[in-house]
Amino acid sequence: MPGAPIEIITGRERRRRWSVGEKLQIVAETQDAGVRVTDVAARHDVYPSLLFLWRRQVREGRLGPAGSPEFVPVRLLASSQEPTAQPVRLAVPAESRATGIEITLPDGVRLHIRDATQLPLLRPVIAALRG
């Protein structure tokens, strides 16, 4: 038709909305051995830089399913018992059973979190320990 407007699309559409579940599924595909992030990004029509951002957010615990927090099993030891070789043991210290968290690392270093205002400090500490 003469005079009809022509629309030329030259790249990926901007501002696509991804659900958390879709992001996690795409990020999970990049975790397989031998998979290139750029290939996964192309398959899902997303920029590789955005996929790298999602991967970092998952690593840092900022991107995940909504809901209640996950808990790890805790085993309290009597003071006379030696701890077994575990990567990290979370326990409530005996002197403060009402509030707080104590994390004992395999080398004996203990982290005490007594106040809820200190909880935001816990994520970077754990990320640094995971290395």
Secondary structure, DSSP 8 states (H G I E B T S, - for coil): -TT-------S--SS----HHHHHHHHHHTTSTT--HHHHHHHTT--HHHHHHHHHHHHTTSSS--SS----------TTS-----S-EEE--GGG-SS-EEEE-TTS-EEEE-SGGGHHHHHHHHHHHH-
